Amino acid sequence: MDALDRLRRLCLALPETTERLSHGEPTWFVRGKKTFVMFADHHHDDRLAFWCAAPPGAQEELVAEAPERFFRPPYVGHRGWLGVYLDVPEMDWAEIAEIVADAYRQIAPKTLVARMS
């Protein structure tokens, strides 16, 4: 299974999540309206990644701690969104699952967050 398929499974497992293309890339929405994760397939550089909503301070902390794995994405980075490289050796998919869940928690209404398993 490739990185897009794994990311898609994580996103679509969350309550009332949908996928559609946005700016030419697979993007995941809560209730079809609010974006929480955007795939980035070499669109702005030569790296495979995704961009996602993040809790306050998470972007700065993770980018400072591991700049080889995390970055401040263009366009949405100023809002605290996190960029996560998917082309690094030995991806930690458990960590990616937590990052995706945190992104969802930032965007989804409390009623949907309460339904997360």
C-alpha positions in Angstrom: 0.0 0.0 0.0 1.4 3.4 -0.9 1.5 6.5 1.2 -1.6 8.0 -0.4 -3.6 4.9 0.2 -2.5 4.7 3.9 -3.3 8.4 4.4 -6.7 8.0 2.7 -7.6 5.1 5.0 -6.7 7.2 8.1 -8.7 10.2 7.0 -11.8 8.3 5.8 -11.9 6.3 9.0 -12.9 9.5 10.9 -16.6 10.4 11.3 -18.3 12.1 8.4 -15.2 12.6 6.4 -15.2 12.9 2.6 -12.5 13.2 0.0 -12.4 15.2 -3.2 -9.8 17.0 -5.3 -8.8 20.5 -4.2 -6.1 22.4 -6.1 -5.4 19.2 -8.0 -4.7 17.1 -4.9 -6.7 14.6 -2.8 -8.1 16.6 0.1 -10.2 15.4 3.1 -13.1 17.4 4.5 -15.3 17.2 7.6 -18.9 17.1 6.5 -17.8 18.0 3.0 -17.0 21.5 4.0 -13.9 22.1 6.2 -10.5 20.8 5.1 -8.4 19.0 7.7 -5.8 17.2 5.6 -4.4 18.0 2.1 -2.1 15.6 0.1 0.9 17.3 -1.5 2.3 15.2 -4.3 5.3 17.3 -5.4 3.1 20.3 -6.1 5.3 22.9 -4.5 8.6 21.1 -4.3 10.1 17.6 -5.1 8.8 16.0 -1.8 5.8 13.8 -1.1 3.9 15.2 1.9 0.6 16.2 3.4 -0.5 19.4 5.1 -2.9 19.4 8.0 -4.5 21.5 10.7 -2.5 21.2 14.0 -3.0 22.2 17.6 -1.6 25.5 18.7 2.2 25.4 18.9 2.6 21.9 17.3 3.9 23.2 14.0 6.8 25.1 15.7 7.6 22.3 18.1 7.7 19.5 15.5 9.5 21.5 12.8 12.2 22.5 15.4 12.5 19.0 16.7 12.6 17.1 13.3 12.9 19.4 10.2 13.7 16.4 8.1 10.2 15.1 8.8 8.1 18.2 9.4 7.8 21.7 7.7 5.8 24.9 7.6 3.6 24.5 4.5 3.0 27.4 2.1 -0.3 29.2 2.1 -1.6 27.6 5.3 1.6 27.5 7.5 0.9 31.0 8.8 -2.3 29.6 10.4 -0.4 27.0 12.3 -0.9 24.1 9.8 1.8 21.4 9.8 3.5 19.9 6.8 4.5 16.2 7.1 6.9 14.5 4.7 5.8 11.1 3.5 9.0 10.2 1.6 11.3 9.7 4.7 12.8 6.3 5.5 10.9 4.2 8.0 7.6 6.2 8.3 6.0 5.9 11.7 2.4 5.3 10.7 1.2 5.2 14.3 2.5 8.8 14.7 0.9 9.8 11.3 -2.4 8.4 12.6 -2.2 10.6 15.7 -1.3 13.7 13.6 -4.3 13.1 11.4 -6.6 12.5 14.4 -5.3 15.8 15.9 -6.0 17.6 12.6 -9.5 16.3 12.7 -10.0 17.4 16.3 -9.0 20.9 15.3 -11.6 21.2 12.6 -14.5 18.9 13.4 -17.4 19.9 15.6 -17.3 18.6 19.2 -20.2 16.2 18.4 -18.1 14.4 15.7 -14.9 14.5 17.9 -16.9 12.7 20.6 -17.6 9.9 18.0 -14.0 9.2 17.3 -13.0 5.6 18.2 
